[in-house]
Amino acid sequence: MLSMTGYGRGEYKQGGLEITVEIKTVNNRYLDVSVKCPRIFIAYEDVVRSLVREKLTRGHADVFISFSDKREKPRSLYLDEGVAAAYAQMARRIAEMFPDAVNDFSVTGVLRFPDVIRTDDASSADEECVTALRFALSQALDSLNVMRGVEGDKLKADMLSRMDCVEGLVESVKKRAPLVAENYRVKLEAKMAKLLEGVDVDQGRLLTEVALFTDKSNIDEELTRLNSHISQFREICTQTLVGRKLDFLVQEFNRETNTVCSKSNDLEITRLGLALKNEIEKIREQVQNVE
């Protein structure tokens, strides 16, 4: 079982090339990846997202990439001929306007003008940079999943302990359920005797009424399904990617518990049902953290 919350960090440092990748994940119903990277890696954001999707299926992931390139590599210079020609033309016009002025226009002077000579740096990452990025990102994802696994084990232990509590409450409801019809019969008989003031109660009619009440308030099917859900929950918890399955199963827990509370017509079962709903809600909150 994996938590959707975690943090991972990966580094690549070799030959003057330094790349650090940090990943932070939080809960989200679907997988959402946000990449914040230097301009040199913009063209490779899809590569980053693809690698993240190989390791994550749900949650919001923020990927931060920092980059430093201290490698010794040749730089090429680029002459912007249009800018140089414009400067030369302006120089000739100024010379015509001020014929007595000394014309010190020279090639060296042109080289000093802004934007005439530019450094032709690479605008995108080379193959070594991309390889380094993949290495650092894979390392960060592995680190992230280790943390998510540890957190997932804690969530699993907490949910299973609460499931033990749920099972105990279901068992208490199961023991209480057979007494509901008998208690109703006793109360109904006492009420009829009081109303009829000593007249013999028609036992056949009384038993018919009790039978109708028993059928209406019967919760055997709901208790059977709840016990089945408990077994399924424990089985699912042995798997890795379980968030969606558990989320659906918790909804079924709530549905059956609501039915038990509405059909019981008994204060003690209602009290147990509310306690059951409370435990299920706590489990549901934890399930929201599971991938």
Beta strands, then each sheet from edge to edge (+ up, - down):
strand 1: 6-14
strand 2: 17-26
strand 3: 31-36
strand 4: 59-69
strand 5: 77-79
strand 6: 117-119
sheet 1: 1+ 2- 4+ 3+
sheet 2: 5+ 6-
end
